Amino acid sequence: MDLRDDQIERYARHIILKEVGGPGQARLLNARVLVIGAGGLGSPLVMYLAAAGVGTIGVVDFDEVSLSNLQRQILHITERVGMPKTESAQLAVKALNPDVNLVAHTERLTAANAMALVSQYDVVADGSDNFATRFLVNDAAFFAKKTLVSGALSQFDGQIAMFRAHKPGDNPCYRCIYREPPPPGLAPSCAEAGILGALAGVVGSLQAVEVLKEIVGIGESLSGKLVIYDALNAAWRTVKVRRDAKCALCGPTPIIKNLSQSLIGHPQPGEEFCEVPAA
């Protein structure tokens, strides 16, 4: 793929990186990434993917912009309160980079539509805010053989991980870390627990970095690792994660063989959990 003159100028700081260059930028322009959620994590994630020139970005979100979102969800602005988040995301991306096509999936992700959505894309990035969706996205990415980059937030803490359990070797899935969702009511909502807005920018940006590395094929993979950030204490730690031999999804004797058997429910409007499950 030959880059236009304006693309060479726009992506010049990528192209001069020997690890990226023109071929790497061409891979980004041809790539398709599905982002689950246009909220706190999805906002910086979508913006940096668009700025990097990822050619097609799908966004799944059924919610509308509210005033309380704007403290952390930088895709949206005050004038778009009440607008579907996917529509707001389209406006933001179009203004930032006309090279990028943002595909709006203004619908709730369910067991009925997850495979069809995930299968259309090369990489999946999960910015959802509830356990039900996290398990569903993990299972769909596994069955569709797609790499999943996952982020999570809670108050002053964040986590990021990559899951490639469809590939051989010691590559775990989300269920290898968290076998099942916590009991209802255990994880507080954003409204109950609160969240430092800029934290979403940190974790969402890290997700974007891992997605870009995965597309271009550079650096060390985050698969098999869980990165934890404690913003209050300015502390980072990386936890090694291994495939669970008893995993119901990716273990040698799986119980979950399709999404209809996935042990999760559907997220309902208002079920927003700013959770970072205990590692």
C-alpha positions in Angstrom: 0.0 0.0 0.0 1.4 3.4 -1.1 0.9 6.2 1.4 -0.3 9.6 0.1 1.8 12.7 0.7 -0.6 13.9 3.3 -0.5 10.5 5.1 3.3 10.6 5.1 3.1 13.9 6.8 0.4 12.9 9.2 2.1 9.7 10.3 5.7 10.9 10.0 6.5 10.2 13.7 5.4 6.6 13.2 7.2 6.2 9.9 10.6 7.3 11.2 10.4 4.6 13.9 12.4 1.7 12.5 10.0 -0.8 14.2 7.0 0.7 12.4 8.1 2.4 9.2 5.9 2.7 6.1 4.9 -1.0 6.1 3.8 -0.8 9.7 1.8 2.3 9.1 0.2 0.6 6.1 -0.8 -2.3 8.4 -2.5 0.1 10.7 -4.4 1.7 7.9 -5.6 -1.7 6.8 -6.5 -2.9 10.3 -9.9 -3.4 11.9 -10.3 -3.0 15.6 -13.5 -3.5 17.6 -13.8 -1.4 20.8 -16.4 -2.5 23.4 -17.7 0.6 25.1 -17.3 4.3 24.3 -16.9 5.3 27.9 -14.0 6.0 30.2 -11.6 3.4 28.7 -13.1 3.5 25.2 -12.7 7.2 24.9 -8.8 7.5 25.0 -8.6 4.1 23.3 -10.7 5.2 20.3 -9.0 8.6 20.0 -5.4 7.1 20.0 -6.3 4.4 17.6 -7.9 7.0 15.3 -4.9 9.3 15.6 -2.6 6.4 14.8 -4.5 5.7 11.6 -6.2 2.4 12.3 -8.4 2.3 9.2 -11.6 0.8 10.7 -12.7 1.1 14.3 -15.9 -0.5 15.3 -17.5 0.8 18.5 -20.2 -1.2 20.4 -22.3 0.9 22.8 -26.0 1.3 23.4 -25.8 4.2 25.9 -26.3 8.0 25.5 -23.9 10.7 26.6 -24.7 12.1 30.0 -23.2 15.1 31.9 -21.6 12.9 34.5 -19.7 11.0 31.7 -17.7 14.1 30.7 -15.4 14.0 33.8 -13.5 11.1 32.1 -15.1 10.2 28.7 -13.1 12.5 26.5 -14.7 11.3 23.2 -17.8 13.4 24.2 -18.5 17.1 24.8 -21.2 19.0 26.5 -23.1 19.8 23.4 -23.6 16.1 22.7 -25.3 15.3 26.0 -28.3 13.0 25.1 -26.7 11.8 21.9 -25.9 8.1 21.4 -22.3 7.6 22.3 -21.5 5.8 19.1 -22.7 8.9 17.1 -20.7 11.2 19.3 -17.6 8.9 18.7 -18.2 9.2 15.0 -18.1 13.0 15.1 -15.0 13.0 17.3 -13.1 10.6 15.0 -14.2 12.3 11.8 -12.8 15.6 13.2 -9.5 14.0 14.2 -8.7 11.9 11.2 -10.6 11.5 8.0 -8.6 8.4 7.1 -10.5 6.5 9.7 -13.9 4.9 9.3 -15.7 4.5 12.6 -18.4 1.9 12.4 -21.2 2.5 15.0 -22.7 -0.6 16.5 -25.4 1.1 18.5 -26.6 -2.0 20.3 -26.1 -4.0 23.5 -23.6 -6.8 23.1 -25.3 -10.1 23.8 -24.7 -13.8 23.2 -26.8 -13.5 20.1 -24.7 -10.9 18.3 -21.2 -11.1 19.9 -19.8 -13.6 17.4 -21.0 -11.8 14.4 -19.6 -8.5 15.7 -16.2 -9.9 16.9 -15.6 -12.0 13.8 -15.5 -8.8 11.6 -12.4 -7.4 13.2 -8.7 -8.3 13.7 -8.3 -7.3 17.3 -10.8 -6.7 20.1 -10.3 -4.1 22.9 -12.6 -4.4 25.9 -13.5 -1.1 27.6 -16.7 -2.4 29.1 -17.8 -1.6 32.7 -19.5 -4.8 33.9 -18.4 -8.4 34.5 -21.2 -9.9 32.3 -19.8 -8.2 29.2 -16.2 -9.0 30.1 -16.9 -12.7 30.2 -19.0 -12.5 27.0 -16.3 -10.6 25.1 -13.6 -13.0 26.3 -15.6 -16.1 25.2 -16.4 -14.5 21.8 -12.8 -13.5 21.2 -11.7 -17.1 22.0 -14.2 -18.7 19.7 -13.5 -16.2 16.9 -9.7 -16.6 17.4 -9.1 -12.9 18.0 -6.6 -11.2 20.3 -8.3 -9.4 23.2 -6.9 -6.4 25.0 -8.7 -5.8 28.3 -8.7 -2.9 30.7 -10.5 -2.3 34.1 -10.8 0.6 36.5 -11.8 1.2 40.1 -11.4 4.5 42.0 -7.6 4.9 41.8 -6.6 1.5 40.5 -6.3 0.1 37.0 -5.5 -3.1 35.2 -4.6 -4.1 31.7 -4.1 -7.6 30.2 -4.0 -9.3 26.8 -5.6 -12.6 26.1 -4.7 -14.9 23.2 -5.9 -18.2 24.4 -6.7 -19.4 20.9 -3.0 -19.5 20.2 -0.8 -22.5 21.3 1.4 -22.2 24.4 0.8 -20.7 27.8 -1.6 -18.1 26.7 -4.5 -17.7 29.3 -7.9 -16.2 28.8 -9.9 -13.9 31.1 -11.5 -17.0 32.8 -8.1 -18.3 33.7 -7.8 -15.4 36.1 -11.4 -14.9 37.1 -13.4 -18.2 36.8 -16.8 -16.6 37.4 -18.3 -13.2 38.1 -18.6 -12.1 41.7 -22.0 -12.3 43.5 -24.4 -9.6 42.5 -23.9 -6.4 44.5 -20.3 -7.1 45.4 -18.8 -4.7 42.8 -19.8 -1.1 43.5 -21.0 1.1 40.7 -19.2 4.2 39.4 -21.7 6.4 41.1 -21.2 4.6 44.4 -17.4 4.2 44.4 -16.3 7.1 42.2 -13.3 7.2 39.9 -10.4 9.6 39.2 -11.1 10.7 35.6 -7.6 10.8 34.4 -7.0 7.2 35.5 -9.2 6.1 32.5 -6.9 8.0 30.2 -3.9 6.1 31.6 -5.4 2.7 31.2 -7.2 3.3 27.9 -4.0 4.7 26.4 -2.1 1.6 27.5 -4.7 -0.5 25.8 -4.2 1.5 22.6 -0.4 0.9 22.8 -0.9 -2.9 23.1 -3.4 -2.9 20.2 -1.0 -1.0 18.0 1.9 -3.3 18.9 -0.3 -6.3 18.1 -1.3 -4.9 14.6 2.2 -3.9 13.6 3.8 -7.0 15.2 6.4 -5.3 17.4 7.7 -5.6 20.9 6.9 -8.1 23.6 3.3 -9.3 24.0 1.4 -8.7 27.2 -0.2 -12.1 26.9 0.3 -14.0 30.1 0.7 -10.9 32.2 -1.5 -8.7 34.3 -0.3 -5.1 34.7 -1.7 -3.3 37.8 -1.5 0.4 38.4 -2.0 2.0 41.8 -2.4 5.7 41.0 -2.6 6.9 44.7 0.8 5.4 45.4 2.3 5.8 42.0 3.1 2.1 41.9 3.1 -0.4 39.1 3.4 -4.2 39.3 3.2 -7.0 36.7 1.7 -10.3 37.7 2.5 -13.5 35.7 -0.7 -15.3 34.6 -0.7 -18.9 33.4 -3.3 -20.9 31.5 -5.6 -22.6 34.0 -5.8 -26.4 33.3 -9.3 -26.3 34.8 -10.5 -23.4 32.7 -14.1 -23.9 31.6 -13.3 -22.2 28.3 -9.7 -22.8 27.2 -8.7 -25.8 29.3 -8.2 -29.3 27.9 -11.7 -30.4 28.9 -13.8 -27.3 28.3 -17.4 -27.0 29.5 -18.2 -23.8 27.5 -18.2 -24.8 23.9 -20.2 -21.9 22.4 -21.7 -18.7 23.6 -25.1 -20.2 24.4 -23.3 -22.1 27.1 -21.4 -19.1 28.4 -22.0 -18.6 32.2 -22.9 -15.0 32.0 -25.9 -12.8 31.7 -26.7 -9.7 29.7 -25.7 -6.3 31.0 -28.7 -4.1 31.6 -28.8 -0.3 31.3 -27.3 1.4 34.3 -25.2 -1.7 35.3 -21.9 0.2 35.3 -19.2 -1.4 37.5 -15.9 0.3 37.9 -14.3 -2.9 38.9 -10.8 -4.1 39.3 -11.2 -7.7 40.5 -8.7 -8.8 43.2 -5.6 -10.3 41.5 
